[in-house]
Amino acid sequence: MLRSQIQSSVDVKRLTEAERIVSESDLTQLKAYLSLPTVTPQQRAMVESLEATALLVEPEQIPPDVVTMNTTIECTVVGSAKTYHWTLVYPDKAEYLLGRLSVLSPAGISLLGARCGQTVVCRPPSGVQIFYLVNAILLQPESRHLAL
């Protein structure tokens, strides 16, 4: 649902916990990757679902506790001691062993637009759901304008 007419970041703070916030520029760049021959129908469906359900805003309207592209996060698997430090990147920059998680992976698309403290559901091809808790936003590019 496109709601780019949001007047201020105060409106963004009123969202329900389950609603995800995505910058319009991140979604535009993400959609450009859908034309690549390596993209699967499942990945296309994940992006289309995100577009249909996320609140789309200008980058400067993104709150500092939201996972955006190129954001570095710490998250844990709910019910286990597994902790991950990931930077969410576009597929051509992904390198899992170096902590660069592709946004087109099931975990990546689940995390995009989530807020710090939120638990997201990842649905990998295995079918076994994984729940990730976003513990911390370690670096978010959009929050740089707040430091000025």
C-alpha positions, 0 to 999 in steps of 0.5 A: 500500500503506497502511502508516500503522502505521510506528513511527518515521522510522527505518523510513522511511529503510529504504525502497528508493530507488524507493519514494515517500513521501506523506503521508496528508493530501496523498493525501486532498486530491489524491483530492478533486480527482479528482471535478472534471469537468476531471480526465482518466482518465489523471490518475485513473490516475496518482493511483490508481497512486500510492496503490497503490504509495506508502508513506503516512505521517503528515505529521510522519513525512515525511523532510526530503528528500522532495517533498511538496505545496507543496515547492519543488525544483530539478531538472534534465532528465537529459542536458541543462542544463535546470534547473527551480525548481518548487513542487508545488501542487494544480491550482487553484494551478498557474501554470507560468510562475510555477514552480507545477507542478500535481501532476496534471501528468505531471511533478508526479505523478512528483515527488510522494514522490520524494527529493532525489538521486532520478531520476524518470521523467515520461511526458507525453502525447507518449509521450517519457519525460523523466527529472528529477533532484531536485537540491535541496529548497529548501523543504518544509512538513513539515520546519518541525517539525524546526526547533522 
